[in-house]
Amino acid sequence: RPMHCGALDACRAFAGGVDSLERQLPTPDDDVTAVLKEAVSHFRDFDRECVTVNAQMTEDQANVVVSYRDKGIERIKTAVDMMDRIEAQ
């Protein structure tokens, strides 16, 4: 199987995780919901671009795709920190 098939499978698996995250929205806290919606948006960008990744891409193009995922992960971490603070109150 060519390499890009594995990448496609990974993209699809990732999309399923984003769908399940989206089903948890809204959360009881509006601020957390807003941050998670941003995460979903970044992940959707990643998901859309993920399937276009190929060996002919420049490093810059590939980095842009990865940055969508990284921004989404950063938002998730922010949301988790917010939820921890809410529970600690």
Stockholm file with secondary structure:
# STOCKHOLM 1.0

chainA/1-89         RPMHCGALDACRAFAGGVDSLERQLPTPDDDVTAVLKEAVSHFRDFDRECVTVNAQMTEDQANVVVSYRDKGIERIKTAVDMMDRIEAQ
#=GR chainA/1-89 SS CCHHHHHHHHHHHHHHHHHHHHHTCSCSSHHHHHHHHHHHHHHHHHHHHHTTCCTTSCHHHHHHHHHHHHHHHHHHHHHHHHHHHHHHC
#=GC SS_cons        CCHHHHHHHHHHHHHHHHHHHHHTCSCSSHHHHHHHHHHHHHHHHHHHHHTTCCTTSCHHHHHHHHHHHHHHHHHHHHHHHHHHHHHHC
//
